[in-house]
């Protein structure tokens, strides 16, 4: 249903997941859906900043748009009515160029916001382990 990728940040210690990018497989998001649920599954599909299309329209999902459901463990939800409300407010601003909801090609979320709502430390759990030469190894676990 969604293509989920993660952009990693780098430091002298290695790299860690910084942003999650969510794209609909069908081409556009269903804005009539109340909540979309996204699985937290490793390994994450890695996306470099260079692979992001500068001309694609996306929106940041903020922490108050996120939720957790006890019915869907290892998933987080995005409450779409709140996102639509922010988008409609943005579209009404004077200097914002016109766009339709269907023009939005991706959602982007800070991994730290997901960590907070999920009550977990994704950065540590899914950081790349540079002590291994095999890039398929994350913290010593084969995937």
C-alpha positions as CSV (number, residue, x, y, z in Angstrom):
1,X,0.0,0.0,0.0
2,X,2.9,2.4,0.8
3,X,6.5,2.5,-0.1
4,X,8.5,3.3,3.1
5,X,12.1,4.5,2.9
6,X,14.4,6.1,5.5
7,X,17.0,8.8,5.1
8,X,20.0,8.2,7.3
9,X,22.1,10.9,9.0
10,X,25.8,10.5,9.5
11,X,28.2,11.2,12.3
12,X,31.7,9.9,13.4
13,X,29.9,7.0,15.1
14,X,28.2,5.8,11.9
15,X,24.7,6.5,10.7
16,X,21.3,6.4,12.1
17,X,17.7,6.7,10.8
18,X,16.7,10.4,10.6
19,X,13.6,10.7,8.4
20,X,11.0,8.3,7.2
21,X,9.6,9.0,3.7
22,X,6.2,7.5,2.9
23,X,4.9,7.3,-0.7
24,X,1.7,5.7,-1.9
25,X,2.2,2.8,-4.2
26,X,-1.0,3.7,-6.2
27,X,0.2,7.2,-7.0
28,X,-1.8,9.3,-4.5
29,X,-2.9,9.3,-0.9
30,X,-6.5,8.5,0.0
31,X,-7.3,11.8,1.8
32,X,-10.7,10.3,2.9
33,X,-9.1,7.7,5.1
34,X,-9.2,8.7,8.8
35,X,-5.9,7.0,9.8
36,X,-3.2,5.3,7.8
37,X,-1.1,2.8,9.7
38,X,2.6,2.4,8.9
39,X,4.6,-0.7,10.1
40,X,8.0,-0.3,11.9
41,X,9.9,-3.1,10.2
42,X,13.6,-3.5,9.8
43,X,15.6,-3.3,7.8
44,X,14.5,0.0,6.5
45,X,14.7,0.7,2.7
46,X,17.5,3.2,2.7
47,X,17.0,6.4,0.7
48,X,19.8,9.0,0.1
49,X,19.0,12.7,0.0
50,X,20.2,12.7,-3.6
51,X,17.5,10.3,-4.6
52,X,14.8,12.7,-3.4
53,X,13.2,14.5,-6.3
54,X,13.5,18.3,-5.7
55,X,10.4,18.9,-7.7
56,X,8.1,16.5,-5.8
57,X,5.7,17.9,-3.4
58,X,5.6,16.5,0.1
59,X,4.5,17.5,3.6
60,X,6.0,17.0,7.0
61,X,4.1,15.0,9.4
62,X,4.5,16.4,12.9
63,X,4.3,14.6,16.2
64,X,0.7,15.8,16.9
65,X,-0.4,14.0,13.7
66,X,0.9,10.7,14.9
67,X,-0.9,8.1,17.1
68,X,-0.5,4.6,18.4
69,X,-3.1,1.8,18.4
70,X,-3.1,-1.1,20.7
71,X,-4.8,-3.1,17.9
72,X,-1.8,-2.7,15.6
73,X,1.4,-3.4,17.4
74,X,4.6,-2.3,15.7
75,X,2.7,0.2,13.7
76,X,2.1,3.9,14.1
77,X,-0.8,5.9,12.7
78,X,-1.1,9.2,10.9
79,X,-4.4,11.0,11.7
80,X,-5.3,12.4,8.3
81,X,-8.0,14.9,9.3
82,X,-5.4,16.8,11.3
83,X,-3.0,16.7,8.3
84,X,-5.7,17.9,5.9
85,X,-6.5,20.8,8.3
86,X,-2.9,21.9,8.3
87,X,-2.7,21.6,4.5
88,X,-5.9,23.6,4.0
89,X,-4.6,26.3,6.3
90,X,-1.3,26.3,4.3
91,X,-3.1,26.5,1.0
92,X,-4.9,29.7,2.2
93,X,-1.7,31.6,2.9
94,X,-0.9,34.4,0.5
95,X,2.6,33.4,-0.5
96,X,1.9,29.6,-0.9
97,X,1.6,28.5,-4.5
98,X,-1.6,26.7,-5.4
99,X,-1.6,22.9,-5.1
100,X,-4.2,20.2,-4.9
101,X,-4.1,17.5,-2.2
102,X,-3.6,15.0,-5.0
103,X,-0.3,16.8,-5.9
104,X,1.3,15.6,-2.6
105,X,3.7,12.7,-3.5
106,X,5.2,11.9,-0.1
107,X,5.0,12.3,3.6
108,X,8.1,12.8,5.7
109,X,8.4,12.2,9.4
110,X,11.3,12.7,11.8
111,X,12.3,9.4,13.2
112,X,12.6,11.0,16.6
113,X,8.9,11.8,16.6
114,X,8.1,8.2,15.8
115,X,10.4,7.1,18.7
116,X,8.6,9.4,21.1
117,X,5.1,8.2,20.3
118,X,6.2,4.5,20.1
119,X,8.2,4.8,23.3
120,X,11.2,3.1,21.7
121,X,14.7,4.1,20.5
122,X,14.7,3.4,16.8
123,X,18.1,5.2,16.3
124,X,20.0,2.8,18.5
125,X,17.9,-0.2,17.5
126,X,18.4,0.2,13.7
127,X,21.7,2.0,13.5
128,X,24.2,0.7,11.0
129,X,27.0,-1.4,12.6
130,X,30.2,-0.3,10.9
131,X,32.2,-3.1,12.6
132,X,30.6,-5.4,10.1
133,X,31.8,-5.3,6.4
134,X,28.5,-6.8,5.2
135,X,26.0,-3.9,4.6
136,X,23.1,-6.3,5.3
137,X,24.0,-6.4,9.0
138,X,22.3,-4.0,11.4
139,X,23.6,-4.2,15.0
140,X,24.9,-7.8,14.3
141,X,21.5,-9.1,13.1
142,X,21.3,-10.6,9.7
143,X,18.3,-9.5,7.6
